[in-house]
Amino acid sequence: MPIRRKAVDAGIFDPDELALLGRVFAQMKTPDQSAESQSRLASRIIANFMTGVVDEAELIALSRQPLGR
């Protein structure tokens, strides 16, 4: 799963954090997304999480926003 790979690359997350990131990713990805698009999504979710966004609904909402806005 791209989110797990990206999480490992980004740093050390505990099992609860990985579970949260995985849930958010699963809710946001679509079956027709390319691997590259899923990788970008995973990076965005992790970046938002690392800025302190730890609420699942807020993380989803923020991660849906286009970059640069």
C-alpha positions in Angstrom: 0.0 0.0 0.0 1.5 3.4 -1.0 0.6 5.0 2.3 2.6 2.5 4.3 5.6 2.9 2.1 5.5 6.7 2.3 5.0 6.5 6.0 8.1 4.4 6.5 10.1 6.8 4.3 8.8 9.8 6.2 9.7 8.7 9.7 8.7 6.5 12.6 5.0 6.2 13.2 3.3 4.1 15.9 0.7 1.5 15.0 -2.2 3.8 15.8 -0.8 6.6 13.6 -0.3 4.1 10.7 -3.8 2.8 11.2 -5.1 6.4 11.0 -3.1 7.2 7.8 -4.2 3.9 6.3 -7.9 4.7 6.9 -7.6 8.2 5.5 -5.8 6.9 2.4 -8.4 4.1 1.9 -11.3 6.6 2.1 -9.6 9.0 -0.4 -8.1 6.8 -3.1 -10.2 5.8 -6.1 -9.9 2.5 -8.1 -9.0 4.4 -11.3 -6.1 6.3 -9.8 -2.7 5.7 -11.2 0.1 4.5 -8.9 1.7 7.9 -9.3 -1.5 9.7 -8.2 -1.9 7.4 -5.2 1.7 8.1 -4.2 1.1 11.9 -4.4 -2.1 11.4 -2.3 -0.2 9.4 0.3 2.5 12.1 0.5 -0.1 14.8 0.9 -1.9 12.9 3.7 1.4 12.3 5.6 2.5 15.9 5.1 -0.7 17.2 6.6 -0.5 14.7 9.4 3.1 15.8 10.2 1.9 19.4 10.5 -0.2 18.4 13.4 -3.5 17.5 11.8 -4.5 14.3 13.7 -8.3 14.4 13.5 -9.4 11.9 10.8 -12.2 14.0 9.3 -10.0 17.1 9.3 -7.1 15.2 7.7 -9.4 14.0 4.9 -10.9 17.5 4.3 -7.5 19.1 4.2 -5.9 16.4 2.1 -8.7 16.9 -0.5 -7.9 20.5 -1.0 -5.9 21.3 -4.2 -2.2 22.1 -3.6 -1.3 25.7 -3.4 -4.6 26.9 -1.8 
